[in-house]
Amino acid sequence: MANVLVVDDVDTYRRYLTLELELQGHEVVVAKSGSEAIAVGVASPPDVLVVDWMLNDEHDGMDVAEAVLAANPSVQVILITGHPSADLRRAAMQQCVTFMKKPFSLKKISEAVDSAAKKAASLQR
Amino acid sequence: MFDLSLDMMTATTLDGYVVVANPRFETTLGWTDQELRSKNIMEFVHPEDQEMTAAEFAQLNQGMVTMNFQCRVRCKDGSYKLLSWHAVPSLERGIMYCTARDVTDDEQLFRTFAEHNNQVIWMEDPVAHRTVYVSPAYEQIWDRPCSSLYTNPQGWFDAIHPDDKERVESEREAQQHTGIFNAEYRIVRPDGSVRWIRARGFPIRTATGRITRLAGMAEDVSDRHNLETHLRHNERLATIGTFAAGVAHEINNPLGAILLAAESALKRLDERSVIELAFQDVLVGTERCGRIVDNILKFSREESLEKHPAELNSLVDHAANLFARRAAEHSAVVGFELAADLPSLLLNETEVEQAIYNLLENACNAGARQITVRTEQLAEGVSLAVDDDGAGIAEADMPHLFEPFFTTRRGRGGSGLGLSITHGIVADHGGTISIEPRAGGGTSVCIQFAATRANTHKEPYDG
């Protein structure tokens, strides 16, 4: 199972993603702002980063993804957002970031995390 | 000089009988001095021009001078020439001294110009209500023969769309006094198609100011009109787009939370703490959705809210008290400059408090540190202003401020409903709201309430 960093400024999202991912056997660390996520994610990069795009501080989800990927390029990133603009999709694609539109079901996010975890494991091997 | 003049010169009696005419008459019209003598000028005037010529004579007989008076005069060969007259009466001698110049070529020039123009150019005799001239563009635009206007000068008006007739009619009435006509209207062509027309009319006056002709132009502006309609339609679509995106965003967040909480609880039915938490989140989320729906419904609310006589200053106090905690969170200070002895107004207290609260909230969200609420007695009501020293509003955002769900803080707590709800509340009170930048930065929002006429309860206030 994988180490997952969950970043969202909405506490309900953090709470239920954590509950679900832990139920699936993952190790979950949470961050509620962009700067907190960058600090945590750069210091000890996770296998999978699940990050909301809009974070209500000076760093958005793409900033977090870039910082963590710079620290460890094998990190798998899932970007979640309620506003999937074409620009954002393009930027996400360039960074090889998986995209997920809010709202989503726990089933869907846990499937995405599972496949990202497998990919991370194969890259690290 | 009389014999050499390039203009026609004649002396007539005050009622128009020729006393003497110079040789230029023969050159221009073919009539000799002998043939004209003792004849009345009126005999030579085109029948259609006789009425206005008689009117001109009447003025001359009151001692007024004629300048540039135009009428058609018959030549010896039966054709007509357009003459432009100057005349001076000598009432004591019973004589009129007249000069006339042949301006037929000038008119020809005008016609050539008019006939190659894709605007309708027209000229009307306001006394005889007769069409003097209409250019061929009339046939293209109105799709009716020009000749129909000569037999029925009302023809152009009869073609006007029934919905526009009244408006054009009142414009025509105004024209009776000013001579100026300016209107945009639709016409219905014989095949049922509709064209938009922009028409302008103006008077042609003699030197003494008498209106001898009404002239004007009418052009087909359907293309421009269709473009404008198209643009307005697009603008409305954009507003609806903003509205829809706003609703989606506002509803999606609590909806997402409800979805996750319910799904999570179902998977952990044996963990009481998770289920409790999940139900809490479902409650919070659904309440939030309910509030959003309430706010949306405010835009479709048709009946006016109940209003009672209230003191605006005490509503300001109350709203500011409710806001105190928010102000502290934003490190903002709210100051007051409240006018004493304001008349009481018919207000819905809760709604007006919400309006004031919304303005304070906006000021804080713009980063204001100092907010001042002012009330003031006006000649015809009371004003309430909220001034702040915040970031101000970008000019490009100005036209959209009152649109529901328009926000510059999407995803950062901005719902885009505050100002549009405030606007709705003010409108419901028959008031007005305006937003202006302040010199030196920040924004000033001013609400004006009209003075109350009666202290009756429950009466919808119609301003």
Interface residues (C-beta under 8 A of the other chain):
Chain A: V10 T12 Y13 R15 Y16 L17 L19 E20 L23 M54 N56 G82 H83 K102 P103 F104 S105 L106 K107
Chain B: A248 H249 N252 N253 L255 G256 A257 L259 L260 A261 E263 S264 K267 R268 V274 L277 A278 D281 G285 R410 G411 R412 G413
